[in-house]
Amino acid sequence: METSCGEDILEVLLCNEYEGRSPPDRGQLAHLLGKELEEITGSLVELSGSGAVTLHSDGTIALSMSGRTDARRVVQRHRVLQRFFYEMLGMAPDKASREACILEHNISDEAITRLGNYIQGAGPRGKERPGAYHNPPLPGTPCRTPLLTCEVGVTVRVAGIFDMGNIHRLLDLGIVPGEEVVIRRKLGNGAMVVEVKGCEVAISPGVADSICVEKT
């Protein structure tokens, strides 16, 4: 499998989940990637064989739990690189994203960790600033997992948020780093009902997967 194509597939599937869309079929996935169907077939077969994706009988494609973990790592690399190019080097957002797409497949986790730490401690052009609450947790951080994987009845503390597109909604719900969350129940569609500050709220599986938590 071409690494970049396989990782692009995982990234697109995860973003598709974040946006609350139904799992795509092969043709829709190729369209989302801007590729021909033949270009992604080999990578899809290998991703299915490794257990990273599930090919359903209706033709749709979904991430497995392990595939979702791999996809989050790709998304995190992209966002750290994009923020570095945009915030630290002053590149336009679209150009920063394109450069991140090129480099995200080959950069090491150590380099991403160091870049993430650097961005968190310094604003544009090196100005000092407090760490932003939406910074994604860095690889290797102990005892931190996606909220989506937590069991019913468990109380956890929000450690970070991967997907900045959900920031405003999560703020409205009171789901911010440092806040304790109780998992009350899981619904048939993969959504979760959690208790925050004494109130129960339902969140989609894509949003729940974007919230990183740690044990209290």
JOJO-V418334 format. One record per residue. N is the residue number from 1. SS is DSSP state (hx for helix, st for strand, lp for the rest). PHI is phi as a letter, one per 30 degrees, with the letter a starting at -180 (999 if undefined). OMEGA is omega as a letter, one per 30 degrees, with the letter a starting at -180 (none if undefined). Layout:
BEGIN
n	ss	phi	omega
N	SS	PHI	OMEGA
N	SS	PHI	OMEGA
END
This chain:
BEGIN
n	ss	phi	omega
1	lp	999	l
2	lp	d	a
3	hx	e	a
4	hx	d	l
5	hx	d	l
6	hx	d	l
7	hx	d	l
8	hx	d	l
9	hx	d	l
10	hx	d	a
11	hx	d	a
12	hx	d	l
13	hx	d	l
14	hx	d	l
15	hx	d	l
16	hx	d	l
17	hx	d	a
18	hx	e	a
19	lp	d	l
20	lp	i	a
21	lp	d	l
22	lp	d	l
23	lp	e	a
24	lp	d	l
25	st	c	a
26	hx	d	a
27	hx	d	l
28	hx	d	l
29	hx	d	l
30	hx	d	l
31	hx	d	l
32	hx	d	a
33	hx	d	a
34	lp	i	a
35	lp	b	l
36	lp	d	a
37	hx	e	a
38	hx	d	a
39	hx	d	a
40	hx	c	a
41	hx	e	a
42	hx	d	l
43	hx	d	l
44	hx	d	l
45	hx	d	a
46	hx	d	l
47	hx	d	l
48	hx	d	a
49	hx	d	l
50	hx	d	l
51	lp	i	a
52	lp	d	l
53	st	b	l
54	st	c	l
55	st	c	a
56	lp	d	a
57	lp	d	l
58	lp	d	l
59	lp	j	a
60	st	d	a
61	st	b	a
62	st	b	l
63	st	d	l
64	lp	d	l
65	hx	d	l
66	hx	d	l
67	hx	d	l
68	hx	d	l
69	hx	d	l
70	hx	d	a
71	hx	d	l
72	hx	d	l
73	hx	d	l
74	hx	d	l
75	hx	d	a
76	hx	d	l
77	hx	e	a
78	hx	d	a
79	hx	d	l
80	hx	d	l
81	hx	d	l
82	hx	d	l
83	hx	d	l
84	hx	d	a
85	hx	d	a
86	hx	d	a
87	hx	d	a
88	hx	c	a
89	lp	c	l
90	lp	i	l
91	lp	d	l
92	lp	d	a
93	hx	e	a
94	hx	d	l
95	hx	d	l
96	hx	d	l
97	hx	d	a
98	hx	d	l
99	hx	d	l
100	hx	d	l
101	hx	d	a
102	hx	d	a
103	hx	c	a
104	lp	d	a
105	lp	d	a
106	lp	c	a
107	lp	d	a
108	lp	d	l
109	hx	d	l
110	hx	d	a
111	hx	d	l
112	hx	d	l
113	hx	d	a
114	hx	d	l
115	hx	d	l
116	hx	d	l
117	hx	d	a
118	hx	d	a
119	hx	d	a
120	hx	d	a
121	hx	c	a
122	st	b	l
123	lp	d	l
124	hx	e	l
125	hx	h	l
126	hx	i	l
127	lp	d	a
128	st	d	l
129	lp	a	l
130	lp	d	l
131	lp	d	a
132	lp	d	a
133	lp	d	a
134	lp	c	a
135	lp	e	l
136	lp	d	l
137	lp	e	a
138	lp	d	a
139	lp	e	l
140	lp	i	l
141	lp	d	a
142	lp	d	l
143	lp	i	l
144	st	b	a
145	st	b	l
146	st	d	l
147	hx	e	a
148	hx	e	a
149	hx	d	a
150	lp	d	a
151	lp	d	l
152	lp	d	l
153	lp	j	a
154	lp	d	l
155	st	c	a
156	st	b	l
157	st	c	l
158	st	d	a
159	st	c	a
160	st	a	a
161	st	b	a
162	lp	d	a
163	lp	c	a
164	hx	d	l
165	hx	d	a
166	hx	c	a
167	hx	e	a
168	hx	d	l
169	hx	d	a
170	hx	d	l
171	hx	d	l
172	hx	d	a
173	hx	d	a
174	lp	i	l
175	lp	c	a
176	lp	b	l
177	lp	e	a
178	lp	j	a
179	lp	d	l
180	st	d	a
181	st	b	l
182	st	c	l
183	st	d	a
184	st	d	l
185	st	a	l
186	st	c	a
187	lp	c	a
188	lp	d	a
189	lp	d	l
190	lp	j	l
191	lp	d	a
192	st	b	l
193	st	c	a
194	st	b	l
195	st	c	l
196	st	b	l
197	lp	h	l
198	lp	i	a
199	st	c	l
200	st	c	l
201	st	b	l
202	st	c	l
203	st	b	a
204	lp	d	l
205	hx	d	l
206	hx	d	l
207	hx	d	l
208	hx	d	a
209	hx	d	a
210	lp	d	a
211	st	c	l
212	st	c	a
213	st	b	l
214	st	b	a
215	st	d	l
216	lp	d	none
END
